[in-house]
Amino acid sequence: MTADARDIMVTAQEVARLRDAVQLEVRDVALAALFHHFLRASAEVVGPADLSFSPEQLPMADEVREIMTAGEGALRNLDLVELARRDESGLSDYLAPVWRAMTDR
């Protein structure tokens, strides 16, 4: 196993633990690979002005646009986490500990 593959697998284990998993799944490996991709990309950039993870803004789904424009006051992290937990993407397991930590404050 290469050092890069080992790093991804170690991170994937931590990702799985975040959702209180009983086994490592492919989606854990996918998220870990994505994290490492962005970490590597940021390390390879010479100056922070060169780094842009999103060179142009993508159009927003109706649910995202609605939460960005609805309500009064500032948009909070908790609002975004609650939105993501309602989504049917299957990633809500990852957000449970985040949501618990945010609501326990």
N, C-alpha and C positions, 0 to 999 in steps of 0.2 A: 504494500500500500504506500502510495506517495505521501509526502508530508502534507500536500494540499488536500488530498482525499481524507487523510486522518483529521485535519482541521475541520473539514466539513462534517465528518461523522461525529466528532466531539460536540460540535455546535448542534447538530441534529439531535443528539441525546438531550441536550439542554432545552431545545425547542420542544421536544416531546414531554419533558418534565413540566414545562410551563402549562401544559393542558392536562396534567395529572394522568398521562398515558400509561398503559400497562405494557405497551410495546412500541418500538420505533416504527413509524410508517413512512411511506414514500413522501407524503406531504411534508413531513419533518425534514427529510433530506432536501426537498425542493426549497423550502424556506431557508435552510442553512446555506445552500448553494447561492441563493439570492443575496443573503447577508454578506457572504464572503466576496461575491462579485463586486458589490458596492464598496466594501472595505478596500479591496484590491484597487479598484478604480480610483478611489480617493487617495490612496497611498502613492499611486503612480503620477498624480498630477503635481506639477511643479509649484504652481501658484493657485491660491484659492479662487482667483478670478476665472481660471480655466475650468473649474469644476461646476458642472451643472447636471444634476440628475434629471431635470425636466426642462429641456431647452425651450419648449413651447407648451403652453397650458393645454391640456386635453379637454375636450368637451365633457361636461359633467352629466351623469345620469340624473334623472328627475329627482330621485330621493336625496342625492348629494346636493344638488342645487337648492332644493327646498330647505334643507337644514342650514345651508349657508346664508339664506336670505330670510328665513322665518325667525320668529322669536324676537325678544327684546334683549338688549345687552350684548355682551361679547359671547362669541361661540366658545364653548369650553371643551377641553379634552374629553370630559365625560360624555358630552353630547355626541362626539364623533365615535367614541367607543360603543355607546348605546346603539347608534346607527349601525355600526359594523356587526354588533351582536345580533341584531334583528335580521341581517342578511342571510340568505340561504346558501352561502358559499361553502359552508362546512368548516370555516375557520373560526367560528364562534368559540370553539373549545380553547383556542389560544387566548382569547380575550377574557375568559372567566377570571383568571387571577388578576388581570389588569383592572377589570371592573370592580372586583372585590376590594382591591387596594385603594381604588379611587373613592369608593363609596364608604369605606371604613374611616376615612379622614374626618 
